[in-house]
Amino acid sequence: MSKPPKKPTSTLGVTLKGTPESGHQVVLHAEDALQDLFQTETPEMANGLLSHCLKVLKPDEASDEYEGNDERAFMLATIKEIAPRDAVERMLALQMAATHVAMIRAGRRLATNATLEQVKVHCSSYNALARTYTAQMDVLRKHRHGAKQTIAVQHVNVEGGGQAIVGNVRNGGVAD
């Protein structure tokens, strides 16, 4: 008789159990596991971010009773994978995880619609969330790498009697 496959062991350092109704039990595998997960020195920030992770989930997405629908570990793993470097990135990582979960939720609703009106509503929601997520990724990239302007300098030869124009040129040869 073969043994059932083992459930993968979490590398998050945190295990969440319970339900919103009965309360969540947070099991830390190390004393500073939450701070390590959220990359913060401050336990208050780590506790607040964990609380916010749980607040954005529907009751059946944060419950032992609906294991196949439980998004708690996914939320934490997403934040860990984004590897926030400061407070702004920590909060943005949480927003990105929440937006992604909401987008998948909207996609599920879109896939199970019965009427054209429902399709329109859920398609609109899905698209708005997808655009929001893309904007969040762009904000994270700009925050990490700066919103640097790139100026291309090209060599220009101006022969005797000629003139060079510096700037954007529109039809009619008028510079900005």
Steps between C-alpha positions, in 0.01 A plus 500: 500500500650836398510800725314815399732770367635735764381854498790731415656663804468877511818701476325820601579458869133564575195273497149637518214292636142562603214693348386863502208399724700306757815707464831444327784321671843619388772241554850648475779255423750752638455799730559757224338301217244769417762774498718285277210427266412868460865614512443746783675575828170602658267237647213750484544535122515121457188445712312777320588361157390151604171645623453682168569178307214334686260797471497499118405133472145370493413271794526186285842615372641519853369185663608146581146394407561581130853370450481504120399866506740618774709796378679585826827322420491630142472859624800456729704311238434774243631765736804289583573443129472873423762547775406851616792727588324779689163603642368623166588169334349300788164674463516485120582127511192443716287705260637301207419169669148622586444632148612170351265300723213737413584469129490120518174523695356722223628256238321216677177700498551587133542131414172406668268772369158415366396828335663752269446772762693297759779439248529875436515584871756235590707560187519867591607415856758250379649748253515780759678271747743380231583863411541584869738208549706607200515856636611366840781303334610818320495699825713233670749502212523880503534506879783247489685633201393863486299661224811597310473689177719377221650756267652372180780715366571445136778642292382761253712645222404847385679602183599858432195720453266243659304528823419243769177500699498363853160392627191319381402598147142482373364540149589841370840495670382673819699396808338437840 
